Amino acid sequence: MQVSIDKNSGYCFGVEFAIKMAEDEMEQSDKLYCLGDIVHNDMEVKRLSAKGLVVIDREELADLHDCKVLIRAHGEPPETYKTAIENNIELIDASCPVVLKLQHRVKTAFDKMEREEGQIVIYGKKGHAEVIGLTGQTLEKAIVVMEESDLDKIDFTRPVTLFSQTTKSTKGFYELSQKIEERIKSAKGEVTQVDYNANDSICRQVSNREPQLQRFAEENDVIIFVSGKKSSNGKALYQVCLGENPRSYFIENESELDPAWFSSSDKIGICGATSTPMWLMEQVKSHIEAMEEEVLSI
């Protein structure tokens, strides 16, 4: 068996930056609060928890005073910053620059839509940390959509401005955008720039992984995709692999590997989401290599 790790997999810049900030801060303190899981990967959350990172939710944040709280790469709504000021909380802000820029764009577009009686629509997962931060820029008025049935929430006789969660599928965004355009045309007879403005706000570091993963999946006989089960980016990228290679398997860690997936002549490729640490993929690689004798006996 030949086993290799996709060189393009592993943390995106935003996640890597947030984890580095957390580790640097914990060198000076034995406890640091983090608003939500720092990354959608349970293995990494456990590793950082052992170093003193304490995960809290928004209700717990309201009860904290005089401490330090890390804002992860996903960003936060304005309400979080207001709570921090009121409770004398020092925020270690590790919001991804791409997300912060998108929040500003959404806020600017919302102010414009309010004047024009229009609507902000966000292609993303309702309840996702980044989406909560984005809808917070719109006084919670933004309409969150994931699939065609969600479009029924939109009034197509009024102007629509569309954005995307930064980690969503590019293909999914353009397919949904086309459906929105069709519905506006059906409601108004034509689509003008006043009626509809679609903004592809997907992070290019994320979207570029799709064609890279397609090539990687084609080049290998078996794909082991390593990701936390809560990662929406992981679910989307795994589907990219599965579309190119039916022998693609989604695992959270090495304990889920099955020797029956492999044969001795296989080229095995290991890859992961933007929230998958490289150390975990290396751990999976070592485990597969150690399984070779078991595979030969099957």
ROVEXLUM-628346 format. One record per residue (C-alpha): residue number from 1; residue in one letter; x, y, z. Coordinates in Angstrom, 2 decimals, decimal comma, m for minus. Each point is the difference from the previous one (the first is absolute). Layout:
{k=NUM&r=A&px=X&py=Y&pz=Z}
...
//
This chain:
{k=1&r=M&px=0,00&py=0,00&pz=0,00}
{k=2&r=Q&px=1,05&py=3,56&pz=m0,70}
{k=3&r=V&px=m1,35&py=2,58&pz=2,43}
{k=4&r=S&px=0,24&py=3,76&pz=m0,54}
{k=5&r=I&px=m1,50&py=3,15&pz=1,57}
{k=6&r=D&px=m1,45&py=2,74&pz=m2,21}
{k=7&r=K&px=2,42&py=2,93&pz=0,31}
{k=8&r=N&px=m2,88&py=2,48&pz=m0,48}
{k=9&r=S&px=m2,03&py=m1,33&pz=2,93}
{k=10&r=G&px=0,20&py=1,21&pz=3,58}
{k=11&r=Y&px=m0,92&py=3,25&pz=1,68}
{k=12&r=C&px=m0,98&py=3,08&pz=m1,94}
{k=13&r=F&px=1,73&py=3,24&pz=1,02}
{k=14&r=G&px=m2,84&py=1,15&pz=2,25}
{k=15&r=V&px=m0,11&py=m3,18&pz=2,10}
{k=16&r=E&px=3,79&py=m0,25&pz=0,23}
{k=17&r=F&px=0,16&py=3,64&pz=1,17}
{k=18&r=A&px=m2,69&py=m0,56&pz=2,67}
{k=19&r=I&px=1,71&py=m3,09&pz=1,41}
{k=20&r=K&px=3,37&py=1,78&pz=0,09}
{k=21&r=M&px=m1,58&py=2,92&pz=1,90}
{k=22&r=A&px=m1,58&py=m2,41&pz=2,48}
{k=23&r=E&px=3,24&py=m1,89&pz=0,59}
{k=24&r=D&px=2,00&py=3,22&pz=0,40}
{k=25&r=E&px=m2,51&py=1,33&pz=2,55}
{k=26&r=M&px=m0,05&py=m3,26&pz=1,96}
{k=27&r=E&px=3,78&py=0,13&pz=0,42}
{k=28&r=Q&px=m0,61&py=2,99&pz=2,28}
{k=29&r=S&px=m3,17&py=m1,25&pz=1,69}
{k=30&r=D&px=m1,30&py=m3,39&pz=1,12}
{k=31&r=K&px=m3,55&py=0,80&pz=m1,14}
{k=32&r=L&px=m1,46&py=1,66&pz=m3,09}
{k=33&r=Y&px=m3,69&py=m0,01&pz=m0,88}
{k=34&r=C&px=m1,02&py=m0,61&pz=m3,61}
{k=35&r=L&px=m3,44&py=0,91&pz=m1,34}
{k=36&r=G&px=m0,97&py=m3,27&pz=m1,70}
{k=37&r=D&px=2,30&py=m2,76&pz=m1,28}
{k=38&r=I&px=3,11&py=1,68&pz=m1,38}
{k=39&r=V&px=m0,17&py=m2,36&pz=m2,97}
{k=40&r=H&px=m2,56&py=m2,61&pz=m1,09}
{k=41&r=N&px=2,30&py=m2,89&pz=0,86}
{k=42&r=D&px=m0,48&py=m1,81&pz=3,31}
{k=43&r=M&px=3,56&py=m1,38&pz=0,05}
{k=44&r=E&px=1,51&py=3,49&pz=m0,18}
{k=45&r=V&px=m2,50&py=1,40&pz=2,51}
{k=46&r=K&px=1,04&py=m2,73&pz=2,49}
{k=47&r=R&px=3,71&py=0,74&pz=m0,58}
{k=48&r=L&px=m0,48&py=3,71&pz=0,72}
{k=49&r=S&px=m2,32&py=m0,71&pz=2,92}
{k=50&r=A&px=2,86&py=m1,89&pz=1,67}
{k=51&r=K&px=2,06&py=3,20&pz=m0,29}
{k=52&r=G&px=m2,65&py=2,12&pz=1,73}
{k=53&r=L&px=m2,45&py=1,11&pz=m2,71}
{k=54&r=V&px=m3,53&py=0,01&pz=1,45}
{k=55&r=V&px=m2,86&py=m0,02&pz=m2,51}
{k=56&r=I&px=m3,05&py=2,07&pz=0,95}
{k=57&r=D&px=m3,26&py=0,97&pz=m1,70}
{k=58&r=R&px=m1,66&py=3,42&pz=m0,28}
{k=59&r=E&px=m2,12&py=m0,51&pz=3,13}
{k=60&r=E&px=3,12&py=m0,75&pz=2,03}
{k=61&r=L&px=1,72&py=3,06&pz=m1,48}
{k=62&r=A&px=m2,69&py=2,24&pz=1,50}
{k=63&r=D&px=0,90&py=m1,31&pz=3,46}
{k=64&r=L&px=3,78&py=0,53&pz=m0,32}
{k=65&r=H&px=1,82&py=3,07&pz=1,32}
{k=66&r=D&px=3,60&py=1,24&pz=0,14}
{k=67&r=C&px=1,55&py=m2,75&pz=m2,13}
{k=68&r=K&px=1,35&py=m0,73&pz=m3,49}
{k=69&r=V&px=m2,11&py=m1,53&pz=m2,77}
{k=70&r=L&px=1,20&py=m1,10&pz=m3,43}
{k=71&r=I&px=m2,14&py=0,75&pz=m3,04}
{k=72&r=R&px=0,69&py=m2,74&pz=m2,53}
{k=73&r=A&px=0,49&py=0,35&pz=m3,75}
{k=74&r=H&px=m3,75&py=m0,16&pz=m0,74}
{k=75&r=G&px=m0,53&py=3,53&pz=1,36}
{k=76&r=E&px=m2,73&py=1,31&pz=2,30}
{k=77&r=P&px=m3,06&py=2,29&pz=m0,21}
{k=78&r=P&px=0,09&py=3,52&pz=1,51}
{k=79&r=E&px=m1,87&py=m1,22&pz=3,09}
{k=80&r=T&px=3,05&py=m1,99&pz=1,13}
{k=81&r=Y&px=2,21&py=3,10&pz=0,03}
{k=82&r=K&px=m2,66&py=1,91&pz=1,91}
{k=83&r=T&px=m0,14&py=m2,74&pz=2,68}
{k=84&r=A&px=3,79&py=0,04&pz=0,30}
{k=85&r=I&px=0,05&py=3,75&pz=0,68}
{k=86&r=E&px=m2,80&py=m0,27&pz=2,58}
{k=87&r=N&px=1,70&py=m2,92&pz=1,84}
{k=88&r=N&px=3,58&py=1,28&pz=m0,18}
{k=89&r=I&px=1,04&py=m2,97&pz=m2,15}
{k=90&r=E&px=3,21&py=0,26&pz=m2,01}
{k=91&r=L&px=m0,62&py=m1,46&pz=m3,44}
{k=92&r=I&px=2,82&py=m1,81&pz=m1,80}
{k=93&r=D&px=m1,42&py=0,56&pz=m3,47}
{k=94&r=A&px=1,11&py=m2,72&pz=m2,42}
{k=95&r=S&px=m2,76&py=0,70&pz=m2,55}
{k=96&r=C&px=1,16&py=m0,95&pz=m3,49}
{k=97&r=P&px=0,76&py=3,15&pz=m2,08}
{k=98&r=V&px=m2,09&py=m1,45&pz=m2,86}
{k=99&r=V&px=m2,99&py=m0,37&pz=2,34}
{k=100&r=L&px=0,45&py=3,50&pz=1,46}
{k=101&r=K&px=0,05&py=1,48&pz=m3,51}
{k=102&r=L&px=m3,18&py=m1,91&pz=m0,85}
{k=103&r=Q&px=m1,72&py=1,24&pz=3,17}
{k=104&r=H&px=0,76&py=3,58&pz=m1,06}
{k=105&r=R&px=m1,35&py=m0,66&pz=m3,52}
{k=106&r=V&px=m3,19&py=m1,53&pz=1,40}
{k=107&r=K&px=m0,52&py=2,95&pz=2,37}
{k=108&r=T&px=0,51&py=2,53&pz=m2,84}
{k=109&r=A&px=m2,38&py=m1,92&pz=m2,29}
{k=110&r=F&px=m2,58&py=m0,32&pz=2,79}
{k=111&r=D&px=m0,04&py=3,76&pz=0,58}
{k=112&r=K&px=m0,58&py=0,47&pz=m3,74}
{k=113&r=M&px=m2,73&py=m2,66&pz=m0,13}
{k=114&r=E&px=m1,77&py=1,63&pz=2,97}
{k=115&r=R&px=m0,23&py=3,24&pz=m1,98}
{k=116&r=E&px=m1,26&py=m1,85&pz=m3,10}
{k=117&r=E&px=m2,34&py=m2,39&pz=1,84}
{k=118&r=G&px=2,12&py=m2,92&pz=m1,19}
{k=119&r=Q&px=1,22&py=m3,24&pz=1,57}
{k=120&r=I&px=3,36&py=m1,48&pz=0,96}
{k=121&r=V&px=0,20&py=m3,72&pz=m0,76}
{k=122&r=I&px=2,87&py=m2,16&pz=1,28}
{k=123&r=Y&px=0,82&py=m3,37&pz=m1,52}
{k=124&r=G&px=1,13&py=m1,95&pz=3,05}
{k=125&r=K&px=m0,89&py=m2,32&pz=2,85}
{k=126&r=K&px=m2,46&py=1,50&pz=2,48}
{k=127&r=G&px=1,56&py=0,01&pz=3,47}
{k=128&r=H&px=3,56&py=m0,29&pz=m1,31}
{k=129&r=A&px=2,37&py=2,26&pz=1,96}
{k=130&r=E&px=1,00&py=2,05&pz=m3,05}
{k=131&r=V&px=m3,62&py=0,40&pz=m1,11}
{k=132&r=I&px=m0,97&py=1,23&pz=3,49}
{k=133&r=G&px=2,70&py=2,65&pz=m0,34}
{k=134&r=L&px=m1,29&py=1,02&pz=m3,43}
{k=135&r=T&px=m3,68&py=0,17&pz=0,91}
{k=136&r=G&px=1,02&py=2,07&pz=3,01}
{k=137&r=Q&px=1,06&py=2,74&pz=m2,43}
{k=138&r=T&px=m3,61&py=0,17&pz=m1,24}
{k=139&r=L&px=m1,88&py=0,21&pz=3,32}
{k=140&r=E&px=m0,87&py=m3,68&pz=m0,64}
{k=141&r=K&px=m2,03&py=0,98&pz=m3,08}
{k=142&r=A&px=2,13&py=m1,94&pz=m2,51}
{k=143&r=I&px=m1,66&py=m3,04&pz=m1,60}
{k=144&r=V&px=2,19&py=m3,12&pz=0,26}
{k=145&r=V&px=m0,39&py=m2,54&pz=m2,83}
{k=146&r=M&px=1,59&py=m3,38&pz=m0,67}
{k=147&r=E&px=m2,21&py=m1,66&pz=m2,58}
{k=148&r=E&px=m2,70&py=0,83&pz=m2,51}
{k=149&r=S&px=m2,88&py=m0,47&pz=2,46}
{k=150&r=D&px=1,50&py=2,79&pz=2,17}
{k=151&r=L&px=m0,55&py=2,48&pz=m2,84}
{k=152&r=D&px=m3,69&py=0,12&pz=0,90}
{k=153&r=K&px=1,00&py=2,35&pz=2,87}
{k=154&r=I&px=1,05&py=2,69&pz=m2,53}
{k=155&r=D&px=m2,36&py=2,65&pz=m1,41}
{k=156&r=F&px=1,08&py=0,07&pz=m3,66}
{k=157&r=T&px=m1,88&py=3,21&pz=m0,72}
{k=158&r=R&px=2,56&py=1,86&pz=2,18}
{k=159&r=P&px=3,75&py=0,51&pz=m0,64}
{k=160&r=V&px=2,29&py=m2,86&pz=1,07}
{k=161&r=T&px=3,71&py=0,11&pz=0,90}
{k=162&r=L&px=1,61&py=m3,43&pz=0,37}
{k=163&r=F&px=3,16&py=m0,93&pz=1,94}
{k=164&r=S&px=1,53&py=m3,35&pz=0,93}
{k=165&r=Q&px=1,49&py=m1,47&pz=3,14}
{k=166&r=T&px=3,73&py=m0,09&pz=m0,82}
{k=167&r=T&px=0,33&py=m3,80&pz=0,28}
{k=168&r=K&px=m2,92&py=m1,05&pz=m2,19}
{k=169&r=S&px=0,21&py=m1,79&pz=m3,34}
{k=170&r=T&px=0,59&py=2,26&pz=m3,02}
{k=171&r=K&px=m2,12&py=m2,29&pz=m2,16}
{k=172&r=G&px=m2,84&py=0,11&pz=2,54}
{k=173&r=F&px=0,16&py=3,80&pz=0,16}
{k=174&r=Y&px=m0,31&py=0,50&pz=m3,76}
{k=175&r=E&px=m2,76&py=m2,60&pz=m0,33}
{k=176&r=L&px=m2,05&py=1,76&pz=2,70}
{k=177&r=S&px=0,78&py=3,42&pz=m1,45}
{k=178&r=Q&px=m1,35&py=m1,16&pz=m3,38}
{k=179&r=K&px=m3,23&py=m1,19&pz=1,64}
{k=180&r=I&px=m0,41&py=3,37&pz=1,75}
{k=181&r=E&px=0,48&py=1,78&pz=m3,33}
{k=182&r=E&px=m2,63&py=m2,22&pz=m1,63}
{k=183&r=R&px=m2,51&py=0,75&pz=2,76}
{k=184&r=I&px=0,57&py=3,77&pz=m0,26}
{k=185&r=K&px=m0,51&py=m0,21&pz=m3,77}
{k=186&r=S&px=m3,20&py=m1,96&pz=0,56}
{k=187&r=A&px=m1,25&py=2,61&pz=2,50}
{k=188&r=K&px=1,09&py=3,14&pz=m1,90}
{k=189&r=G&px=0,46&py=m1,05&pz=m3,63}
{k=190&r=E&px=3,69&py=1,03&pz=m0,04}
{k=191&r=V&px=3,04&py=0,18&pz=2,31}
{k=192&r=T&px=1,88&py=3,29&pz=0,35}
{k=193&r=Q&px=2,91&py=1,02&pz=2,24}
{k=194&r=V&px=m2,52&py=1,76&pz=2,21}
{k=195&r=D&px=m1,96&py=m3,25&pz=0,41}
{k=196&r=Y&px=2,90&py=m2,36&pz=0,73}
{k=197&r=N&px=3,63&py=0,20&pz=1,11}
{k=198&r=A&px=1,85&py=m3,31&pz=0,53}
{k=199&r=N&px=3,30&py=0,10&pz=1,91}
{k=200&r=D&px=2,24&py=m3,07&pz=m0,15}
{k=201&r=S&px=1,55&py=0,43&pz=3,45}
{k=202&r=I&px=1,43&py=m3,52&pz=0,27}
{k=203&r=C&px=3,59&py=m0,05&pz=1,24}
{k=204&r=R&px=2,31&py=m0,79&pz=m2,91}
{k=205&r=Q&px=2,30&py=m2,02&pz=2,25}
{k=206&r=V&px=m3,02&py=m2,22&pz=0,60}
{k=207&r=S&px=m1,48&py=m0,02&pz=m3,52}
{k=208&r=N&px=3,38&py=m0,76&pz=m1,61}
{k=209&r=R&px=0,11&py=m3,23&pz=1,96}
{k=210&r=E&px=m2,86&py=m1,45&pz=m2,04}
{k=211&r=P&px=1,93&py=m0,38&pz=m3,29}
{k=212&r=Q&px=3,14&py=m0,99&pz=1,95}
{k=213&r=L&px=m1,94&py=m2,74&pz=1,81}
{k=214&r=Q&px=m1,59&py=m1,20&pz=m3,23}
{k=215&r=R&px=3,48&py=m0,62&pz=m1,44}
{k=216&r=F&px=1,21&py=m1,64&pz=3,21}
{k=217&r=A&px=m3,06&py=m2,31&pz=0,09}
{k=218&r=E&px=0,61&py=m1,02&pz=m3,63}
{k=219&r=E&px=3,68&py=m0,74&pz=0,61}
{k=220&r=N&px=m0,65&py=m2,47&pz=2,85}
{k=221&r=D&px=m1,81&py=m3,33&pz=0,22}
{k=222&r=V&px=m1,37&py=0,69&pz=3,47}
{k=223&r=I&px=m0,70&py=3,33&pz=1,71}
{k=224&r=I&px=m0,08&py=0,35&pz=3,78}
{k=225&r=F&px=m1,62&py=3,34&pz=0,81}
{k=226&r=V&px=0,70&py=1,11&pz=3,56}
{k=227&r=S&px=m2,31&py=2,58&pz=1,55}
{k=228&r=G&px=m2,09&py=0,82&pz=3,03}
{k=229&r=K&px=m3,60&py=m1,03&pz=m0,53}
{k=230&r=K&px=m1,20&py=3,53&pz=0,90}
{k=231&r=S&px=2,03&py=1,65&pz=m2,77}
{k=232&r=S&px=m2,24&py=1,26&pz=m2,83}
{k=233&r=N&px=3,14&py=0,59&pz=m2,07}
{k=234&r=G&px=1,01&py=m3,61&pz=0,64}
{k=235&r=K&px=m3,37&py=m1,33&pz=m1,18}
{k=236&r=A&px=0,18&py=2,07&pz=m3,19}
{k=237&r=L&px=3,61&py=m0,98&pz=m0,84}
{k=238&r=Y&px=m0,66&py=m3,67&pz=0,70}
{k=239&r=Q&px=m2,78&py=0,09&pz=m2,62}
{k=240&r=V&px=2,55&py=1,39&pz=m2,47}
{k=241&r=C&px=2,22&py=m3,04&pz=0,66}
{k=242&r=L&px=m2,91&py=m2,44&pz=m0,18}
{k=243&r=G&px=m1,10&py=1,49&pz=m3,32}
{k=244&r=E&px=3,38&py=m0,86&pz=m1,52}
{k=245&r=N&px=0,80&py=m3,20&pz=1,88}
{k=246&r=P&px=m2,70&py=m2,39&pz=1,35}
{k=247&r=R&px=2,61&py=m1,57&pz=2,30}
{k=248&r=S&px=0,04&py=3,12&pz=2,19}
{k=249&r=Y&px=m0,54&py=m0,39&pz=3,74}
{k=250&r=F&px=m0,79&py=2,67&pz=2,61}
{k=251&r=I&px=1,64&py=m0,53&pz=3,41}
{k=252&r=E&px=0,47&py=2,13&pz=3,10}
{k=253&r=N&px=3,14&py=m1,80&pz=1,16}
{k=254&r=E&px=2,06&py=m3,15&pz=m0,56}
{k=255&r=S&px=m2,24&py=m2,18&pz=2,22}
{k=256&r=E&px=m2,64&py=0,02&pz=m2,78}
{k=257&r=L&px=2,29&py=m1,53&pz=m2,64}
{k=258&r=D&px=m1,05&py=m3,38&pz=m1,43}
{k=259&r=P&px=2,66&py=m2,33&pz=m1,54}
{k=260&r=A&px=m2,68&py=m1,27&pz=m2,42}
{k=261&r=W&px=0,15&py=3,36&pz=m1,82}
{k=262&r=F&px=3,52&py=m0,70&pz=m1,28}
{k=263&r=S&px=1,94&py=m2,45&pz=m2,12}
{k=264&r=S&px=3,78&py=m0,44&pz=m0,08}
{k=265&r=S&px=0,38&py=1,66&pz=m3,43}
{k=266&r=D&px=m2,01&py=3,12&pz=0,87}
{k=267&r=K&px=1,19&py=3,58&pz=m0,16}
{k=268&r=I&px=m1,62&py=1,57&pz=3,03}
{k=269&r=G&px=m0,47&py=3,77&pz=0,30}
{k=270&r=I&px=m0,74&py=1,77&pz=3,28}
{k=271&r=C&px=m1,59&py=3,46&pz=m0,03}
{k=272&r=G&px=m2,20&py=2,16&pz=2,17}
{k=273&r=A&px=m2,01&py=3,15&pz=0,63}
{k=274&r=T&px=1,29&py=3,50&pz=0,74}
{k=275&r=S&px=m0,63&py=m0,91&pz=3,66}
{k=276&r=T&px=2,07&py=m3,22&pz=m0,07}
{k=277&r=P&px=3,42&py=0,22&pz=1,69}
{k=278&r=M&px=2,99&py=m1,40&pz=m1,87}
{k=279&r=W&px=1,09&py=m1,95&pz=3,10}
{k=280&r=L&px=m3,27&py=m1,96&pz=m0,15}
{k=281&r=M&px=0,45&py=m0,91&pz=m3,67}
{k=282&r=E&px=3,56&py=m1,13&pz=0,77}
{k=283&r=Q&px=m1,38&py=m2,14&pz=2,83}
{k=284&r=V&px=m2,47&py=m1,60&pz=m2,43}
{k=285&r=K&px=2,82&py=m0,64&pz=m2,49}
{k=286&r=S&px=2,13&py=m1,77&pz=2,63}
{k=287&r=H&px=m2,98&py=m2,14&pz=1,00}
{k=288&r=I&px=m0,71&py=m1,06&pz=m3,61}
{k=289&r=E&px=3,65&py=m0,91&pz=m0,53}
{k=290&r=A&px=m0,08&py=m2,08&pz=3,19}
{k=291&r=M&px=m3,09&py=m1,83&pz=m1,34}
{k=292&r=E&px=1,79&py=m1,30&pz=m3,11}
{k=293&r=E&px=0,50&py=m3,53&pz=1,32}
{k=294&r=E&px=m3,69&py=m0,18&pz=0,92}
{k=295&r=V&px=m0,94&py=1,15&pz=m3,52}
{k=296&r=L&px=2,25&py=m2,64&pz=m1,62}
{k=297&r=S&px=m1,79&py=m2,73&pz=1,94}
{k=298&r=I&px=m3,47&py=1,00&pz=m1,26}
//
